[in-house]
Amino acid sequence: MRAATKVAVAPAAPTRILGYFTLVGIKIIDAELPADLAKRFKVRNLAAGAPAVLLAQLGVDRGTGNAGLGTFLLRHALHHALRGAVEIGGVALIVDAVNADVAAWYAKRVPDFRSLAADGLRLILPMTTLAAALQ
């Protein structure tokens, strides 16, 4: 498993972390996916799983004044996830939102996210969809 964390700092105060995100290489198996996505990703009966990228963490310092830093970091994370998927493989981006409000925040910024869990907190975005959106 590989992981990478990126942080945002202010040039005037480089020791203060304003925000961050972490991407982790994971594997998803067909049992985790709706049948149409398992077929699309060609992971049917693939017990070893297919590579994916997990946006494991994304956070901002509440003292930043909510100036859109979270959205900026999400976009940056999406670009990094796509680049990683192209370089080392990955069929989808997965996000585990901590609660329904955070899941709604992600869905508002990336309308193509699709829920994988009954509680709506695990979201998936196919890399082909992400690639098309970022072009």
QUIVENCOR-V287034 format. One record per backbone hydrogen bond with DSSP energy under -1.0 kcal/mol. NH is the residue of the N-H (numbers start at 1). CO is the residue of the C=O. E is the energy in kcal/mol with one decimal. If there is no record, write none. Layout:
NH_CO_E + NH_CO_E
This chain:
4_23_-2.3 + 6_21_-2.6 + 8_19_-2.9 + 13_10_-1.2 + 16_13_-2.1 + 18_8_-3.2 + 19_8_-1.2 + 20_59_-2.4 + 21_6_-2.0 + 22_57_-2.2 + 23_4_-2.7 + 24_54_-2.3 + 25_2_-2.8 + 26_52_-2.6 + 28_50_-2.7 + 32_29_-1.9 + 33_30_-1.5 + 38_34_-2.4 + 39_35_-2.2 + 40_36_-2.2 + 41_37_-3.0 + 43_38_-2.5 + 46_43_-1.7 + 47_45_-1.0 + 49_46_-1.6 + 50_28_-2.9 + 52_26_-2.6 + 53_92_-2.6 + 54_24_-3.3 + 55_94_-3.1 + 56_22_-1.5 + 56_54_-1.5 + 57_22_-1.2 + 59_20_-2.3 + 61_18_-3.5 + 64_61_-2.1 + 72_68_-2.3 + 73_69_-2.9 + 74_70_-2.4 + 75_71_-2.4 + 76_72_-2.3 + 77_73_-2.8 + 78_74_-2.6 + 79_75_-2.1 + 80_76_-2.3 + 81_77_-2.9 + 82_78_-2.3 + 83_79_-2.4 + 84_80_-2.6 + 85_81_-2.4 + 86_82_-2.3 + 87_83_-2.3 + 88_84_-3.1 + 89_85_-1.2 + 91_51_-3.0 + 93_125_-2.8 + 94_53_-3.1 + 95_123_-2.3 + 97_121_-3.2 + 103_99_-2.2 + 104_100_-2.3 + 105_101_-1.9 + 106_102_-2.4 + 107_103_-2.5 + 108_104_-2.2 + 109_105_-1.6 + 110_106_-2.6 + 113_110_-2.2 + 114_124_-2.3 + 116_122_-3.8 + 120_117_-1.8 + 123_95_-3.2 + 124_114_-2.6 + 125_93_-2.2 + 127_91_-2.3 + 130_126_-2.2 + 131_127_-3.0 + 132_128_-2.0 + 133_129_-2.2 + 134_130_-2.0
